[in-house]
Amino acid sequence: MTGIPLIIAFIVAIAAMILLISKLKVHPFLAIMCVSLVLAIVAGIPLTDIPGVIGAGFSGTFSSIGIVIILGAFIGTILEKTGAALKLADMVIKVVGEKNPGLAVELMGWVVSIPVFCDSGFVILNPIRKALVKRTGVSSVAMTVCLSCGLYISHVFIPPTPGPIAAANTLGIGENLLLVIGIGVLCSIFPLIAGLVYAKVIGKKIKSADEVSDNGEVVKSYEELKAEFGRLPGGFNAIAPLLLPILLMAASSVVSMVGGTGFFADLLKFLGTPIMALAVGAIFAIVQLFTAKKGKDFYAITNETLKTVGPILFVTAAGGVLGKVIASSDMVNFITEHAEVFQTLGIVFPFLLAAILKSAQGSSTVAITTTAGIVAPLLGVLGFVVPIEIALVVMAIGAGAMTVSHANDSYFWVVTNFGDMTPEQGYKTQTLMTLIIGIASMVEIFILNLIF
């Protein structure tokens, strides 16, 4: 099959996948795999070749990203269990100051969510948010929106969060994670500002349950929160598992750029690969774990991490299968022949596709990995060939993957419930906020695409 019928088959396949995941509650892994198989048959890929295509898409994703995702999640879990996440938050507050609690909690979330999933990050930092609300007298809703916003932005933009790593690998710039990190930080500026402004506006219009009544809950002070961990890690120990991988990848990029040779250069290139850089970060995290006298929890933390990343790995690999099926069909050739149609959309195309998938099925990670698999064969057609252009495509996918969070997204319920809001209030705060920061992100990405 080729031409318009193949495009129609593709659209029907995506619609079927959305229906299976969002309405029929089929697990994303099974839904994507089934749709990939049916699409492969309909697209006319020889039956004897289909098992190989599926296997190649699945194993290729695992070999390129599996270990990276596991190590990133492992670091995040240790930061959570040792109180290092609290220490990082405390460091941000000291830099920003208590006179700007909204900005402080937003940046706090933005930093913490780089290694920690946004939903668990919200649970971790929510007690601090409540303490700040009591201490400063600012709107609880505004602080909830700020925290959610900060967590969400780095969750979709900045590795080692699994989504951006998966997209970078799928799109062929997995060895340039430092570039992706840098562009992710840059692309966070507009949405962070937009989220902060919206939080201040909506905080004046909506009151959460903890603002209109006293539910008797005792809000803990910073000192009490810290006391639960005994003694928090030092600043260097808290930030080392995050900072050292970034520095190693930076050093490797510099050495490669200047054409360095010799043992030391080779060593830096070795340690600067994403897998080895994150392995170094994991080693420092383990040292932190034992320093905090929680070495006895090492096995349980490792087991918890593997349980957490397992579903993500399989969904990511399924997204790789769908991308391989598309690449093996005649769709790329057809689109290439009609490139001008897609070139008119440019960088907006991956954003819209990810936004459709996100809004329909709820998971940002699924939206990112699936969109990356679809877009990967089309990069040349869309005119994105150099690493910085492809990094912006990763960002466009991430921006779409947070547009919007609503009732089919677990994070929506985390924010709504822990923020003491009703579902209706959640739509006016969390859902509308994700729409605003998604659009703000895309505006910035569009401008950067014009510049680069």
C-alpha positions in Angstrom: 0.0 0.0 0.0 1.2 3.5 -0.8 0.0 7.1 -1.4 -3.2 8.5 0.2 -4.6 5.1 1.3 -1.4 4.5 3.4 -1.8 7.9 5.0 -5.4 7.2 5.7 -4.4 3.8 7.2 -1.8 5.6 9.4 -4.4 8.1 10.6 -6.9 5.3 11.4 -4.1 3.4 13.2 -3.3 6.4 15.4 -7.0 6.9 16.1 -7.4 3.3 17.0 -4.4 3.5 19.4 -5.9 6.5 21.1 -9.2 4.8 21.4 -7.6 1.6 22.9 -5.6 3.5 25.4 -8.0 6.3 26.5 -11.4 4.7 26.1 -11.0 1.0 26.4 -8.2 1.3 29.0 -5.9 -1.1 27.2 -2.3 -0.8 28.4 -0.2 1.5 26.1 2.3 -1.2 25.5 -0.3 -3.7 24.2 -2.2 -1.0 22.3 0.9 0.3 20.5 2.2 -3.2 19.7 -1.1 -4.3 18.3 -1.5 -1.2 16.2 2.0 -1.6 15.0 1.4 -5.1 13.9 -1.8 -4.3 12.1 -0.3 -1.3 10.4 2.6 -3.3 9.2 0.3 -5.8 7.6 -1.9 -3.1 6.0 1.1 -1.2 4.8 2.2 -4.1 2.8 5.4 -5.0 4.6 6.1 -8.7 3.6 4.8 -11.1 6.3 8.1 -12.8 6.6 9.8 -9.4 7.3 7.3 -8.2 9.9 8.8 -10.2 12.9 12.2 -8.8 12.1 10.9 -5.2 11.8 9.2 -5.5 15.2 12.2 -7.1 16.8 14.6 -4.5 15.4 12.4 -1.6 16.6 12.0 -3.2 20.1 15.6 -4.2 20.7 17.0 -1.1 19.1 15.2 1.1 21.6 16.3 -1.1 24.5 20.0 -1.2 23.5 20.2 2.6 23.0 18.2 3.8 26.0 17.4 1.1 28.5 20.4 1.5 30.8 20.3 5.3 30.6 16.6 5.3 31.8 17.4 2.8 34.6 20.4 4.8 35.9 18.5 8.1 35.7 15.6 6.8 37.7 18.0 5.1 40.2 19.7 8.4 40.9 16.3 10.1 41.3 15.1 7.4 43.8 18.2 7.8 46.0 17.8 11.6 46.0 14.3 11.1 47.2 15.1 8.5 49.9 18.1 10.3 51.4 16.5 13.8 51.6 18.8 15.1 48.9 15.8 16.3 47.0 14.9 18.5 50.0 18.4 19.8 50.2 18.3 20.8 46.5 15.0 22.6 47.2 16.5 24.3 50.1 19.5 25.5 48.0 17.1 26.9 45.4 15.1 28.8 48.1 18.3 30.3 49.5 19.3 31.5 46.0 15.9 33.0 45.1 14.9 34.2 48.6 11.7 33.8 50.7 10.3 37.1 49.3 9.6 35.3 46.1 7.9 32.1 47.2 6.1 31.4 43.9 9.4 31.7 42.0 11.2 29.7 44.6 8.8 26.8 44.6 8.7 26.8 40.8 12.4 26.7 40.4 12.6 24.1 43.2 10.3 21.9 41.2 12.2 22.5 38.0 15.4 21.4 39.6 14.1 18.4 41.4 12.1 17.0 38.5 15.3 16.7 36.4 16.0 13.3 38.0 12.7 12.7 39.8 9.4 12.0 38.1 7.0 15.0 38.3 4.3 13.2 40.2 6.6 11.8 42.9 8.4 15.2 42.9 5.1 16.9 43.7 4.5 14.5 46.6 8.0 15.1 47.9 7.9 18.8 47.7 4.2 19.4 48.7 5.0 19.6 52.4 7.5 22.4 51.7 4.9 24.1 49.5 2.4 24.0 52.4 5.0 25.3 54.9 5.8 28.2 52.6 2.1 29.0 52.3 1.8 29.2 56.0 5.0 31.1 56.4 4.4 33.7 53.7 0.6 33.9 53.6 0.5 33.6 49.8 -2.2 31.8 47.8 -2.1 28.1 48.2 -3.5 27.6 44.6 -0.8 29.9 43.2 1.9 27.9 45.0 0.4 24.6 43.7 0.4 25.9 40.1 3.9 27.1 40.4 5.2 23.8 41.8 3.3 21.8 39.2 4.6 24.0 36.4 8.2 23.8 37.4 8.1 20.0 37.8 6.3 19.5 34.5 8.6 21.7 32.4 11.9 19.9 33.3 10.0 16.6 33.1 9.4 16.9 29.4 12.5 18.9 28.4 15.6 17.9 30.4 17.3 14.5 30.6 17.8 12.3 32.5 14.0 12.3 32.6 13.1 9.2 30.4 10.9 11.1 27.8 13.5 13.5 26.5 16.2 10.8 26.5 14.0 8.5 24.5 13.1 11.2 22.0 16.8 12.1 21.6 17.8 8.5 21.0 15.0 7.9 18.6 15.8 11.0 16.6 19.5 10.1 16.4 21.1 12.6 18.9 21.4 10.3 21.9 25.1 10.9 22.0 24.5 14.6 22.2 22.5 14.6 25.5 24.5 17.6 26.7 23.1 19.6 23.8 19.6 18.4 24.6 20.1 19.4 28.2 21.3 22.9 27.2 18.4 23.4 24.8 16.0 22.1 27.4 17.2 24.6 29.9 17.0 27.4 27.3 13.5 26.4 26.2 12.3 26.5 29.9 12.5 30.3 30.1 9.2 31.2 28.4 7.0 28.6 30.0 8.5 29.3 33.5 7.6 32.9 33.1 4.2 32.2 31.7 3.4 29.6 34.5 4.5 32.1 37.2 2.3 34.9 35.8 -0.7 32.6 35.4 -0.2 31.2 38.9 -0.4 34.8 40.4 -3.6 35.5 38.3 -5.5 32.3 39.1 -4.4 32.3 42.7 -6.5 35.5 43.2 -9.6 33.8 41.7 -9.6 30.3 43.2 -9.4 29.2 46.8 -8.5 25.7 47.7 -10.0 23.7 50.6 -7.0 24.4 52.9 -7.6 28.1 52.4 -11.3 28.2 53.2 -11.3 25.9 56.1 -9.0 24.5 58.7 -8.8 20.7 58.3 -6.7 20.3 61.4 -3.6 19.2 59.5 -0.4 20.1 61.1 1.9 21.8 58.6 5.5 20.9 59.3 8.3 23.5 59.3 11.5 23.1 57.3 13.2 22.0 60.4 10.7 19.3 61.1 10.8 18.1 57.5 14.6 17.9 57.6 14.5 16.2 61.0 12.6 13.3 59.5 15.8 12.4 57.5 18.0 13.0 60.5 20.7 14.9 58.7 20.4 16.0 55.1 23.3 15.5 52.7 25.7 18.4 52.2 25.2 20.6 49.2 27.9 18.9 47.1 26.7 15.4 47.9 23.1 16.4 47.0 24.0 17.9 43.6 26.9 15.7 42.6 24.8 12.9 41.1 23.2 15.4 38.8 26.1 17.8 38.2 28.9 15.3 37.5 27.2 13.5 34.6 26.6 16.9 33.0 30.2 18.0 33.5 31.5 14.7 32.1 29.3 15.0 29.0 30.4 18.6 28.6 34.1 17.6 28.8 33.5 14.8 26.3 31.8 17.2 23.9 34.7 19.7 24.2 37.3 17.0 23.6 35.5 15.7 20.5 35.0 19.2 19.2 38.7 20.1 19.4 39.7 16.7 18.1 41.6 15.6 21.2 43.6 12.4 21.1 45.5 10.2 23.5 44.6 8.3 26.7 43.2 11.2 28.6 41.0 12.3 25.7 39.8 8.7 25.2 39.0 8.5 28.9 36.9 11.6 28.8 35.1 10.4 25.7 34.4 7.1 27.5 33.2 8.7 30.7 31.2 11.3 28.8 28.9 8.9 27.0 25.4 9.1 28.6 25.6 5.6 30.0 29.0 6.0 31.7 28.3 9.6 32.8 25.1 8.5 34.5 26.9 5.5 35.9 29.3 7.9 37.6 26.4 9.9 38.9 24.8 6.6 40.2 28.1 5.8 42.1 28.0 9.1 43.8 24.3 8.6 44.7 25.2 5.2 46.2 28.0 6.8 48.2 25.4 9.3 49.4 23.0 6.5 50.4 25.6 4.8 52.6 26.8 8.1 54.0 23.2 8.7 55.1 23.4 5.3 56.8 20.7 3.9 54.6 22.8 1.2 52.9 20.4 -1.4 54.2 17.8 0.0 51.8 20.1 -0.4 48.8 18.4 -3.6 47.5 14.9 -2.3 48.1 15.7 1.0 46.3 17.2 -0.9 43.4 14.1 -3.1 43.2 11.7 -0.2 43.5 13.6 1.6 40.7 13.3 -1.4 38.3 9.6 -1.7 39.1 9.1 2.0 38.3 11.1 2.0 35.0 9.9 -1.3 33.7 6.6 -0.1 32.3 8.3 3.0 30.9 11.0 0.9 29.1 8.4 -1.4 27.5 6.2 1.5 26.4 9.3 3.3 25.0 10.3 0.1 23.2 6.8 -0.2 21.8 7.0 3.3 20.5 10.3 2.3 18.8 8.4 -0.6 17.1 5.8 1.8 15.7 8.5 4.1 14.4 10.3 1.1 12.7 7.1 0.0 11.1 6.5 3.5 9.7 10.1 3.7 8.5 9.8 0.2 6.8 6.6 1.2 4.9 6.4 3.3 1.8 5.1 6.3 3.8 8.5 8.0 4.0 8.9 7.8 0.2 5.4 9.2 -0.4 5.9 12.0 2.1 9.3 12.8 0.5 7.6 13.2 -2.8 5.1 15.7 -1.3 7.6 17.3 1.1 6.3 20.8 0.6 3.0 20.0 2.3 4.8 19.0 5.5 7.5 21.6 5.3 4.8 24.3 5.6 4.2 23.0 9.2 7.8 22.7 10.0 8.6 22.6 13.8 4.9 22.9 14.6 4.2 19.4 13.2 5.8 17.4 16.1 4.2 19.8 18.6 0.7 19.2 17.3 1.1 15.5 17.0 2.4 15.2 20.6 -0.3 17.4 21.9 -3.0 15.3 20.2 -1.5 12.1 21.7 -1.0 13.7 25.1 -4.5 15.1 25.4 -6.0 11.8 24.2 -4.2 9.2 26.3 -2.8 11.2 29.3 0.8 10.0 29.5 3.5 12.6 28.6 6.1 9.8 28.2 3.9 7.8 25.9 3.2 11.0 23.8 6.9 11.8 23.6 8.1 8.3 22.7 5.3 7.7 20.2 5.7 11.0 18.5 9.4 10.6 18.3 9.0 7.3 16.6 6.6 8.8 14.1 8.7 11.9 13.4 12.1 10.1 13.2 11.7 8.9 9.6 10.5 12.4 8.5 13.3 14.5 9.9 15.0 14.9 6.5 11.7 15.7 4.9 10.9 18.4 7.5 14.3 19.9 7.0 15.9 19.1 10.4 19.3 17.5 9.8 21.9 19.1 12.1 22.0 18.2 15.9 20.7 21.6 17.2 17.7 21.5 14.8 16.9 18.0 15.9 17.3 19.0 19.6 14.6 21.7 18.9 12.4 19.0 17.5 12.8 17.1 20.8 11.7 20.2 22.6 8.7 20.7 20.3 7.7 17.1 21.1 8.1 17.8 24.8 6.1 21.0 24.6 3.3 19.1 22.9 3.5 16.3 25.5 2.4 18.7 28.3 -0.5 20.1 26.3 -2.8 19.4 28.1 -3.0 17.6 31.5 -6.5 16.6 32.4 -8.5 13.8 33.9 -6.8 11.0 32.0 -3.4 12.0 33.4 -2.3 10.7 36.8 -0.4 13.9 37.4 -3.6 15.9 37.1 -5.0 13.9 40.1 -1.7 14.2 42.1 -1.7 18.0 41.7 -5.5 18.3 42.3 -5.6 16.1 45.4 -2.4 17.2 47.1 -3.3 20.8 46.3 -6.7 20.4 48.0 -8.7 21.3 44.9 -11.8 19.9 43.3 -11.6 18.4 39.8 -13.4 21.5 38.5 -10.7 23.7 40.1 -8.1 21.3 38.6 -9.3 22.1 35.1 -9.1 25.8 35.7 -5.6 25.5 37.2 -3.6 22.4 36.1 -5.3 21.9 32.7 -5.3 25.6 31.7 -1.8 26.1 33.1 -0.4 23.2 30.9 -2.1 24.7 27.9 -0.5 28.1 28.5 3.0 26.8 29.2 2.7 24.4 26.2 1.9 27.3 23.9 4.6 29.5 25.5 7.1 26.8 25.0 6.2 26.4 21.4 6.5 30.1 20.8 10.0 30.1 22.2 11.0 27.0 20.2 9.6 28.6 17.0 11.7 31.7 17.6 14.8 29.6 18.4 14.2 27.6 15.2 14.2 30.8 13.2 17.5 31.9 14.8 19.3 28.5 14.5 
